[in-house]
Amino acid sequence: MDIEQISAELRPRRPWEAIDLGISLCRRHLGKVLLLWSLSVLPIIALFSVLLWPNYLLLCILIWWLKPLFDRIPLFYLSRALFGSAPTLREFFRALPRLLTRQAFNALVMGRFSLTRSSVMPIKELEGLTGNSYLQRRYALMQSGGGQALWFLAICLFLWFFFTYALVLFASAAMPAVAPPTPTDTFAVLFEFLETGTVALAPMKVFGLLCAWVIALTFTEILYVAGGFGIYLNARTALEGWDVELTFRRIANRLRRLQSGSIVPVLAASLIFTLLPSNANARSARDRPGEVIERVLEHEDFEIHTRTEKRRIREDAREPGYADSFSFLAGLGQFLFWFLVATLLTFLVVLIYRNRHFFGSRESTSPEEKSQARTLLGMPITAESLPEDIVSAARQAWNENRKKEALSLLYRGALSWLVESAHSPIRESDTEIDCLAHARSNPAAQGYFRYIEMLTGIWVELAYGHLEPDQDTMEQLLQHWPFKGEVPHG
């Protein structure tokens, strides 16, 4: 790689300027890049389409998964065209098998979900680094432009789907008999496609949609590779001082050309002695050293490159296309950012609205509103679901060896009294421990708390531990039932 043959101006740039440099390079060689893409990638996609038709879902996933291999083709051409050695068709087809197979497993598995793939891919493809050397090189180069590479990926994904939908609308406009799809229809078809792998469309319409998707993929993927290559070039320029090295090489070449001819030093000496100023002129030159310094500093070798806003305005004025392209990318990035923010806020508002009951104040509700529980622990506790004489019904169930039912009648009766007579704020989601805590904190239940505590313990042992109480314990619960005549009935 000879940096003297580079066809771009080497200087440190800001990350978005570096992306614009890559896009400008791609725009200059777009015809050749599209030709190589059409001769290599599109036949592969066509072959997969024939083999996998009509399994659209698998086909789209496969094309998306192979994108890291397809990205090597525009990078192969742009990296060589930048240094004045653009490959011919014969050279390209000779290198194509190696481009598509070299480290394919690493590209499709280990590095497939890399969010900075376009800017770090040249490290492997052009420098040939792997392992720890690759990781160290990647860390060093991504210190400048890594964040912008993530934003550029988001922009390219947005453009991919935007251009697909735009091509579909254009095709619909060219066929008046077909109504143009709305965004709602498009998303409905997309969800159906992702869920079932098939869509309720004619095969020709599916084929047209796939063609629009592939065409949009072609342009956005080439744009993505070019922008990442610009970030890579800018990082190497800043890290390795390519601009300084190139300046010194030009000075050295100029000096070698001056020393290459034998007549040149003689003529130079003769000219110096001929034009040598007189004493008066020399004295005048010594009296005006500032003018001599200014003439020396005006030479191109002493040109100072700055990164101030003032120089950037002059550069924009010198290159009108740069300002338009950069402002477009900046505006698009700003639009995408605010679109994501609005989507996130909408999602949060909907989430809060759907779960608004979690934000209700318990203290703001009246006791009647708090005591609306009709079922607890899967058992009905309303007065209508209980017998009028709970103790007699429980004793009869106990004598008939329905011990769990007998104990549940007593426990349900106690809970019914807590909810409807003592107005305890018990909810249907409360557990036995929660109900016991409500009874402890309720002043109206203080005289009944010991019985409720004993009943709760025996019920928990039977319901969860399958430990049945003995006859004496059950008789004690029946004889000391404290809610006689206090459980309301409808």
PLY file of the C-alpha trace (Angstrom):
ply
format ascii 1.0
element vertex 490
property float x
property float y
property float z
element edge 489
property int vertex1
property int vertex2
end_header
0.00 0.00 0.00
1.60 3.25 -1.19
-0.04 6.23 0.47
1.51 8.52 -2.17
-0.96 7.06 -4.68
-4.01 7.81 -2.54
-6.75 9.70 -4.36
-8.19 11.49 -1.31
-6.93 14.33 0.83
-5.40 12.85 3.96
-6.02 14.87 7.12
-7.64 14.23 10.50
-11.41 14.52 10.22
-14.35 14.37 12.55
-16.16 11.00 12.50
-19.15 12.21 10.46
-16.75 13.89 8.00
-14.93 10.57 7.72
-18.21 8.80 6.91
-18.87 11.43 4.25
-15.38 10.78 2.83
-16.23 7.10 2.41
-19.57 7.94 0.79
-17.87 10.36 -1.63
-15.37 7.63 -2.56
-18.26 5.23 -3.16
-20.11 7.80 -5.24
-17.04 8.23 -7.45
-16.79 4.47 -8.13
-20.48 3.56 -7.78
-20.80 2.17 -11.31
-17.93 -0.30 -10.93
-19.03 -1.34 -7.43
-22.59 -2.00 -8.62
-21.23 -4.01 -11.56
-19.15 -6.26 -9.29
-22.09 -6.63 -6.86
-24.44 -7.56 -9.72
-22.00 -10.15 -11.08
-21.36 -11.83 -7.74
-23.99 -11.20 -5.05
-27.17 -11.03 -7.13
-26.57 -14.44 -8.81
-26.07 -15.99 -5.35
-29.35 -14.47 -4.13
-31.13 -15.66 -7.29
-29.78 -19.20 -6.75
-31.00 -19.28 -3.14
-34.39 -17.92 -4.25
-34.83 -20.79 -6.72
-33.73 -23.42 -4.21
-35.78 -22.16 -1.25
-38.93 -20.89 -2.99
-41.58 -20.49 -1.56
-40.02 -20.57 1.92
-39.76 -16.77 2.12
-38.81 -16.59 5.78
-35.82 -18.91 5.46
-34.74 -17.14 2.26
-34.74 -13.67 3.87
-32.94 -14.92 6.98
-30.26 -16.58 4.84
-29.69 -13.44 2.75
-29.46 -11.31 5.89
-27.08 -13.78 7.55
-24.67 -13.76 4.58
-24.33 -9.97 4.49
-20.83 -9.97 6.13
-19.54 -12.03 3.18
-21.29 -9.79 0.66
-19.77 -6.69 2.30
-16.28 -7.83 1.34
-16.97 -7.19 -2.35
-17.43 -3.36 -2.23
-14.61 -3.15 0.34
-12.31 -5.09 -2.02
-12.85 -2.61 -4.83
-12.92 0.64 -2.81
-9.76 -0.18 -0.85
-7.79 -0.67 -4.06
-9.38 2.13 -6.05
-8.47 4.56 -3.26
-4.77 3.90 -3.89
-5.02 4.06 -7.67
-5.00 0.31 -8.36
-8.63 -0.53 -9.07
-8.96 -4.26 -9.86
-10.05 -5.46 -13.26
-12.83 -8.00 -13.80
-10.29 -10.78 -14.21
-8.57 -9.86 -10.95
-11.90 -9.64 -9.18
-13.15 -13.06 -10.30
-9.78 -14.53 -9.43
-10.10 -13.18 -5.87
-13.87 -13.84 -5.50
-13.69 -17.43 -4.14
-11.26 -16.37 -1.45
-13.37 -13.31 -0.61
-16.46 -15.45 0.04
-14.75 -18.29 1.92
-11.87 -16.76 3.91
-12.67 -16.98 7.64
-16.35 -17.46 6.77
-17.13 -19.19 10.08
-15.70 -16.31 12.09
-17.58 -13.74 10.01
-20.94 -15.54 10.14
-20.86 -16.80 13.74
-18.35 -15.05 15.98
-18.58 -11.56 14.47
-22.05 -11.65 12.89
-23.71 -9.40 15.47
-20.91 -6.85 15.70
-22.48 -3.38 15.71
-19.29 -1.80 14.27
-18.71 -4.39 11.55
-18.27 -1.94 8.68
-15.48 0.00 10.41
-13.56 -2.98 11.84
-13.93 -5.30 8.84
-10.92 -3.68 7.04
-8.69 -4.73 9.97
-9.21 -8.38 9.05
-9.72 -8.03 5.32
-6.96 -5.50 4.53
-4.46 -5.95 7.37
-5.04 -9.68 7.86
-4.98 -9.51 11.67
-6.58 -12.15 13.89
-6.69 -13.09 17.56
-5.20 -10.76 20.14
-3.54 -8.63 17.47
-6.94 -7.97 15.92
-8.50 -7.11 19.29
-5.72 -4.67 20.19
-5.85 -3.07 16.76
-9.63 -2.79 16.93
-9.51 -1.15 20.36
-6.91 1.37 19.15
-8.78 2.32 15.97
-12.27 2.44 17.49
-11.27 5.13 19.99
-12.12 7.55 17.21
-15.52 7.04 15.55
-16.84 3.96 17.36
-19.99 5.70 18.61
-20.71 7.25 15.22
-20.38 3.79 13.64
-23.30 2.61 15.79
-25.46 5.56 14.75
-24.51 5.02 11.11
-25.66 1.38 11.38
-29.05 2.55 12.71
-29.35 5.05 9.85
-28.58 2.39 7.23
-31.15 -0.01 8.71
-33.75 2.75 8.61
-32.85 3.56 4.99
-33.07 -0.11 4.05
-36.70 -0.46 5.12
-37.56 3.06 3.94
-36.28 2.40 0.40
-38.07 -0.97 0.32
-41.38 0.67 1.14
-40.68 3.51 -1.32
-40.02 1.03 -4.14
-43.26 -0.79 -3.33
-45.17 2.50 -3.48
-43.49 3.36 -6.77
-44.47 0.01 -8.27
-48.04 0.48 -7.07
-48.17 3.93 -8.64
-47.00 2.46 -11.95
-49.95 0.03 -11.85
-53.16 2.07 -11.34
-55.24 -1.07 -10.92
-53.36 -1.93 -7.75
-54.08 0.22 -4.72
-50.90 1.44 -2.98
-50.35 -0.26 0.39
-50.67 1.75 3.57
-48.16 1.44 6.43
-50.79 -0.52 8.39
-51.17 -3.04 5.56
-47.42 -3.33 5.24
-46.90 -4.08 8.94
-49.82 -6.55 8.91
-48.24 -8.46 6.04
-44.85 -8.31 7.80
-46.22 -9.73 11.06
-48.06 -12.48 9.19
-44.88 -13.26 7.27
-42.75 -13.47 10.44
-45.32 -15.62 12.22
-46.16 -18.16 9.54
-43.43 -17.78 6.93
-46.07 -17.24 4.24
-48.21 -14.33 3.16
-51.66 -14.19 1.59
-50.37 -12.60 -1.61
-50.01 -13.74 -5.17
-46.57 -15.22 -6.03
-45.82 -12.34 -8.40
-46.53 -9.79 -5.67
-44.27 -11.66 -3.28
-41.58 -11.77 -5.96
-41.91 -8.01 -6.50
-41.69 -7.34 -2.78
-38.56 -9.50 -2.54
-36.99 -7.67 -5.51
-37.65 -4.31 -3.83
-36.11 -5.65 -0.61
-32.97 -6.87 -2.43
-32.56 -3.62 -4.42
-32.79 -1.56 -1.23
-30.33 -3.96 0.41
-27.87 -3.46 -2.45
-27.64 0.32 -2.16
-27.79 0.57 1.63
-25.19 -2.18 2.13
-22.73 -0.52 -0.26
-23.36 2.78 1.54
-22.81 1.06 4.91
-19.48 -0.46 3.82
-18.25 2.83 2.34
-19.08 4.83 5.47
-17.33 2.29 7.71
-14.29 2.33 5.43
-14.16 6.12 5.81
-14.12 5.76 9.62
-11.30 3.22 9.31
-9.21 5.51 7.07
-9.71 8.46 9.40
-8.70 6.39 12.44
-5.48 5.23 10.75
-4.71 8.75 9.58
-5.01 10.10 13.11
-3.23 7.16 14.74
-0.34 6.72 12.31
0.02 10.28 11.02
-0.49 9.47 7.36
-0.93 13.14 6.46
2.42 14.08 8.06
4.17 11.12 6.43
2.76 12.01 3.03
3.95 15.63 3.37
7.49 14.54 4.22
7.53 12.08 1.32
6.55 14.83 -1.11
9.32 17.06 0.23
11.84 14.22 -0.09
10.73 13.50 -3.66
11.09 17.17 -4.56
14.62 17.23 -3.16
15.58 14.07 -5.04
14.33 15.57 -8.28
16.45 18.69 -7.69
19.57 16.59 -7.03
19.03 14.13 -9.87
20.43 16.39 -12.67
24.08 17.56 -12.67
23.30 20.79 -14.51
20.72 21.89 -12.00
23.18 22.79 -9.18
25.39 24.75 -11.65
22.48 26.71 -13.02
21.18 27.33 -9.52
24.57 28.66 -8.38
24.87 30.87 -11.46
21.43 32.26 -10.90
22.17 32.97 -7.27
25.37 34.87 -8.07
23.70 36.74 -10.94
20.76 37.86 -8.86
22.78 38.39 -5.72
21.67 41.73 -4.35
24.07 44.59 -3.79
25.10 45.64 -0.35
22.35 48.22 -0.31
19.73 45.66 -1.35
21.05 43.14 1.16
20.95 45.75 3.87
17.40 46.59 2.84
16.45 42.90 3.07
17.99 42.68 6.50
16.03 45.78 7.51
12.77 44.04 6.49
12.99 40.49 7.91
9.22 40.27 8.43
8.56 40.34 4.68
11.04 37.54 4.08
9.41 35.42 6.82
5.97 36.01 5.37
7.12 34.89 1.91
8.62 31.73 3.37
5.52 30.94 5.39
3.32 31.37 2.32
4.92 28.27 0.79
2.61 25.23 0.63
4.94 23.16 2.80
4.17 25.45 5.73
0.39 25.30 5.32
-1.26 24.69 8.70
-4.32 22.45 8.81
-6.68 23.34 11.62
-9.96 21.89 12.82
-11.63 25.12 13.80
-15.13 26.06 12.76
-13.71 28.84 10.62
-11.73 26.45 8.43
-14.69 24.15 8.09
-16.82 26.99 6.70
-14.14 27.79 4.12
-14.00 24.13 3.17
-17.76 23.98 2.77
-17.64 27.03 0.56
-14.92 25.40 -1.54
-16.82 22.08 -1.84
-20.58 22.72 -2.07
-21.40 19.01 -2.28
-19.88 18.35 1.12
-22.24 20.68 2.98
-25.32 19.17 1.37
-24.27 15.61 2.09
-23.21 16.27 5.67
-26.34 18.26 6.49
-28.45 15.44 5.08
-26.76 12.85 7.30
-26.96 15.10 10.35
-30.65 15.83 9.76
-31.42 12.17 9.18
-29.58 11.16 12.35
-31.44 13.80 14.36
-34.78 12.63 12.95
-33.99 9.00 13.80
-32.96 9.97 17.35
-36.17 11.87 18.06
-38.23 9.11 16.43
-36.72 6.59 18.84
-37.33 8.93 21.78
-40.98 9.42 20.79
-41.45 5.66 20.38
-39.94 5.01 23.81
-42.12 7.67 25.45
-45.24 6.27 23.80
-44.36 2.79 25.02
-43.86 4.09 28.58
-47.18 5.97 28.54
-49.05 2.87 27.34
-47.28 0.72 29.93
-48.12 3.11 32.76
-51.74 3.37 31.64
-52.19 -0.39 31.49
-50.71 -0.78 34.99
-52.24 2.29 36.55
-53.77 0.24 39.33
-50.29 -0.19 40.85
-50.08 3.54 41.46
-53.36 3.86 43.38
-53.07 5.13 46.96
-54.31 2.69 49.55
-55.05 5.45 52.04
-57.25 7.38 49.65
-59.90 4.66 49.44
-62.70 4.22 51.93
-63.06 1.07 54.07
-66.05 -0.02 52.00
-63.93 0.19 48.81
-61.07 -1.72 50.41
-63.29 -4.60 51.60
-64.53 -5.79 48.25
-62.72 -9.14 48.30
-65.16 -11.94 47.49
-62.64 -14.73 47.04
-59.51 -15.44 49.08
-56.98 -18.20 48.44
-59.37 -19.65 45.89
-62.22 -19.93 48.43
-65.45 -17.86 48.40
-65.87 -15.86 51.61
-69.11 -14.03 50.94
-72.00 -14.53 53.38
-74.08 -16.17 50.65
-71.46 -18.91 50.21
-71.46 -19.84 53.91
-74.12 -21.73 55.94
-76.11 -19.85 58.55
-74.76 -22.03 61.35
-71.07 -22.39 60.52
-70.22 -24.33 63.72
-72.92 -27.00 63.15
-71.95 -27.41 59.49
-68.28 -27.74 60.44
-69.05 -30.28 63.18
-71.11 -32.38 60.79
-68.34 -32.32 58.14
-65.76 -33.31 60.79
-67.89 -36.24 61.99
-68.25 -37.41 58.35
-64.43 -37.43 58.07
-64.40 -34.39 55.74
-61.79 -32.75 57.91
-60.41 -30.21 55.42
-63.90 -29.02 54.51
-64.78 -28.65 58.20
-61.71 -26.56 58.93
-62.18 -24.48 55.76
-65.72 -23.56 56.90
-64.33 -22.13 60.12
-61.48 -20.30 58.34
-63.78 -18.89 55.63
-66.20 -17.73 58.29
-63.40 -15.90 60.13
-62.24 -14.24 56.91
-65.80 -13.26 56.03
-66.17 -11.61 59.43
-62.86 -9.71 58.96
-63.93 -8.41 55.55
-67.62 -7.63 56.01
-67.97 -6.89 59.75
-64.52 -5.62 60.80
-63.95 -3.93 57.40
-60.34 -5.09 57.17
-58.64 -3.95 53.92
-58.09 -7.50 52.70
-57.53 -7.99 48.97
-58.13 -11.09 46.90
-54.38 -11.46 46.30
-53.52 -11.60 50.04
-52.12 -14.75 51.65
-52.84 -16.24 55.07
-49.99 -14.21 56.57
-51.38 -11.01 55.02
-54.85 -11.69 56.42
-53.36 -12.34 59.87
-51.45 -9.04 59.66
-54.68 -7.19 58.81
-56.38 -8.79 61.83
-53.51 -7.75 64.10
-53.67 -4.12 62.94
-57.48 -3.83 63.00
-58.78 -2.44 66.34
-62.16 -4.13 65.82
-60.48 -7.55 65.69
-58.30 -7.26 68.81
-60.65 -9.40 70.93
-60.67 -12.12 68.30
-57.02 -12.09 67.28
-55.86 -15.05 69.42
-58.58 -17.28 67.96
-57.85 -16.10 64.39
-54.12 -16.71 64.93
-54.73 -20.24 66.23
-57.20 -21.02 63.43
-54.80 -19.70 60.76
-51.93 -21.86 62.05
-54.03 -25.04 62.08
-55.41 -24.27 58.59
-51.93 -23.68 57.13
-50.67 -26.99 58.57
-53.60 -28.87 57.04
-53.69 -27.06 53.67
-49.96 -27.09 52.91
-48.47 -29.68 55.27
-51.36 -32.18 55.27
-51.19 -32.30 59.09
-54.69 -32.94 60.38
-55.61 -31.57 63.81
-56.64 -34.03 66.54
-60.12 -34.33 67.97
-59.39 -32.17 71.02
-58.00 -29.30 68.95
-60.98 -29.36 66.62
-63.40 -29.50 69.54
-61.66 -26.51 71.07
-62.07 -24.54 67.82
-65.76 -25.43 67.61
-66.58 -24.63 71.23
-64.69 -21.30 71.28
-66.04 -20.02 67.94
-66.26 -16.28 68.76
-68.32 -15.04 65.79
-71.72 -16.40 66.82
-74.38 -14.22 65.26
-71.74 -11.76 63.94
-71.22 -13.16 60.47
-73.73 -11.29 58.30
-75.97 -13.21 55.96
-77.80 -11.83 53.00
0 1
1 2
2 3
3 4
4 5
5 6
6 7
7 8
8 9
9 10
10 11
11 12
12 13
13 14
14 15
15 16
16 17
17 18
18 19
19 20
20 21
21 22
22 23
23 24
24 25
25 26
26 27
27 28
28 29
29 30
30 31
31 32
32 33
33 34
34 35
35 36
36 37
37 38
38 39
39 40
40 41
41 42
42 43
43 44
44 45
45 46
46 47
47 48
48 49
49 50
50 51
51 52
52 53
53 54
54 55
55 56
56 57
57 58
58 59
59 60
60 61
61 62
62 63
63 64
64 65
65 66
66 67
67 68
68 69
69 70
70 71
71 72
72 73
73 74
74 75
75 76
76 77
77 78
78 79
79 80
80 81
81 82
82 83
83 84
84 85
85 86
86 87
87 88
88 89
89 90
90 91
91 92
92 93
93 94
94 95
95 96
96 97
97 98
98 99
99 100
100 101
101 102
102 103
103 104
104 105
105 106
106 107
107 108
108 109
109 110
110 111
111 112
112 113
113 114
114 115
115 116
116 117
117 118
118 119
119 120
120 121
121 122
122 123
123 124
124 125
125 126
126 127
127 128
128 129
129 130
130 131
131 132
132 133
133 134
134 135
135 136
136 137
137 138
138 139
139 140
140 141
141 142
142 143
143 144
144 145
145 146
146 147
147 148
148 149
149 150
150 151
151 152
152 153
153 154
154 155
155 156
156 157
157 158
158 159
159 160
160 161
161 162
162 163
163 164
164 165
165 166
166 167
167 168
168 169
169 170
170 171
171 172
172 173
173 174
174 175
175 176
176 177
177 178
178 179
179 180
180 181
181 182
182 183
183 184
184 185
185 186
186 187
187 188
188 189
189 190
190 191
191 192
192 193
193 194
194 195
195 196
196 197
197 198
198 199
199 200
200 201
201 202
202 203
203 204
204 205
205 206
206 207
207 208
208 209
209 210
210 211
211 212
212 213
213 214
214 215
215 216
216 217
217 218
218 219
219 220
220 221
221 222
222 223
223 224
224 225
225 226
226 227
227 228
228 229
229 230
230 231
231 232
232 233
233 234
234 235
235 236
236 237
237 238
238 239
239 240
240 241
241 242
242 243
243 244
244 245
245 246
246 247
247 248
248 249
249 250
250 251
251 252
252 253
253 254
254 255
255 256
256 257
257 258
258 259
259 260
260 261
261 262
262 263
263 264
264 265
265 266
266 267
267 268
268 269
269 270
270 271
271 272
272 273
273 274
274 275
275 276
276 277
277 278
278 279
279 280
280 281
281 282
282 283
283 284
284 285
285 286
286 287
287 288
288 289
289 290
290 291
291 292
292 293
293 294
294 295
295 296
296 297
297 298
298 299
299 300
300 301
301 302
302 303
303 304
304 305
305 306
306 307
307 308
308 309
309 310
310 311
311 312
312 313
313 314
314 315
315 316
316 317
317 318
318 319
319 320
320 321
321 322
322 323
323 324
324 325
325 326
326 327
327 328
328 329
329 330
330 331
331 332
332 333
333 334
334 335
335 336
336 337
337 338
338 339
339 340
340 341
341 342
342 343
343 344
344 345
345 346
346 347
347 348
348 349
349 350
350 351
351 352
352 353
353 354
354 355
355 356
356 357
357 358
358 359
359 360
360 361
361 362
362 363
363 364
364 365
365 366
366 367
367 368
368 369
369 370
370 371
371 372
372 373
373 374
374 375
375 376
376 377
377 378
378 379
379 380
380 381
381 382
382 383
383 384
384 385
385 386
386 387
387 388
388 389
389 390
390 391
391 392
392 393
393 394
394 395
395 396
396 397
397 398
398 399
399 400
400 401
401 402
402 403
403 404
404 405
405 406
406 407
407 408
408 409
409 410
410 411
411 412
412 413
413 414
414 415
415 416
416 417
417 418
418 419
419 420
420 421
421 422
422 423
423 424
424 425
425 426
426 427
427 428
428 429
429 430
430 431
431 432
432 433
433 434
434 435
435 436
436 437
437 438
438 439
439 440
440 441
441 442
442 443
443 444
444 445
445 446
446 447
447 448
448 449
449 450
450 451
451 452
452 453
453 454
454 455
455 456
456 457
457 458
458 459
459 460
460 461
461 462
462 463
463 464
464 465
465 466
466 467
467 468
468 469
469 470
470 471
471 472
472 473
473 474
474 475
475 476
476 477
477 478
478 479
479 480
480 481
481 482
482 483
483 484
484 485
485 486
486 487
487 488
488 489
